[in-house]
Amino acid sequence: MIIEFQADEVEVGPATGAVINAGFYTEGNYLSFQRMIDEELGNRLRIPTDTHYAARDDQSYGEYGVLEKVVLSRTTIEVTANETGKEIMQCDGVKVGFDVDNEKFANLRERLGQIFGEILTVVE
């Protein structure tokens, strides 16, 4: 099952700091991502710095390293869960529609690249 929704709000965190994050939100759903980039702090807190964190709708549906593929276009993001992710997120993936201006999209694309690395595909 693929969960789908249209985001009312898209948040893109700053490019600096200990954690990089981005998320898509509506009243009934959310899809959020983060990555700890401060290795020293991550080690102290026992938070992985070599993978992403993803959650949908509630933190009980989130965990580190649960996605195998992320596809970003100008108006949608679609994530595909790996086997562990399917169990934790209780779905095969999530597809979110959104509408942001060019500047915010550029920031979103950059942040998602930092969070996901090689598993992110951007479709022009």
N, C-alpha and C positions, 0 to 999 in steps of 0.2 A: 504494500500500500504506500502510495506517495501522498503526503499531506500537502495541500496547496492553500495559499492565502495571498491576499494583496496587502502589502505593508502600508500603514498610514504614516509611519515614521521610519527613517533610516538614520542610525547613529554611527558615526565614524570617529573613533578615538584618535588622540594625537599620536604622532609618529615616534614620540620619545616617551621615556618612562620605563617602569619595570614590566608593564603589561601592555600589549597592543590588543585593541578590541574593535569589534564592529557588530552591528546587530540590526535586525529588521523586526518591527513591532506593529501590532494592531491590538485592539481591545481584547480579543480572545486568543491570540497566538503570538509567539515570538520565536525567532531563530537568532541565536547569538554565538559569537566566536571570540576566542581570545588565545593569546600565546604569551607565555612568560619569556621575556627576552633577557632579563637580568639573571644570569646563571648563578651568581653567588646567592642572591635572594631565593631563587628557585631551589637551590640545594638546601638552604637553611629551612625553607618551608616544606621541603619534599614535594615540590611541584615540578613536573617534567618541563624541561626547556627545549626539548628536541621534537615536540609535536604540538598540535593544536588542541584546544578544548572547544567542544560544540555542545549546545543544549537547545532543546525546543520546548516551548510552552511551560516548562518547570525544570528546576535543576535535577529532579529525579530522572529526567530524560536526557541527561548530559553526562559527558565523560571525556577524558583525554584520548585522542587518537582514534575516534570512532568513524571518521569519514575516509572513504577511499577516492572520492572524486568530487570536485567542485567546479561547476561551469557557470561563469558570469557573462551575461550579455548586458546591453545598455538598459534593459527593462526587467530582467529576471536574474535570479540566482537559483541554481538547482544543485542540491547536495545529494550524494549517494552514500549510504552507510555501508561500512564493511560488516562482516558477520557479527562482530562484537557490538557494533553500533546498531544493527538491526534489533538485537536483543535489548539493548539499553534504551534506545530511542523509540522502540515499539513501532517502527515503520521502516520501509526500505529507503526512504529519503524524503526530502522536503523541497518544494518549489515555491518560490516567493516572487510575486510581481512587485515592482516598485517604480517610483517616478522621482528622480532627483535632477538637479541642474548639472551642467558639465563639470563644474569645479568639484562638487561633492562626489560625482561619479569618479573623477580622476583620483580623489583621495581614497575612495572606497576601493578602487582597483589596486592602488598602492598598498593599502593596509591589508587587504586580503592576500596579496602576494607575499607580504611579510608573515602573515599567519600560516598560510598553506603551502608556500613554496611550489614544489613540482606537481602537486595534485590539483593545482588551480589551472583551469583553461579559460582564457578570455576569448569570447566569440565576438568578432567585430560586426 
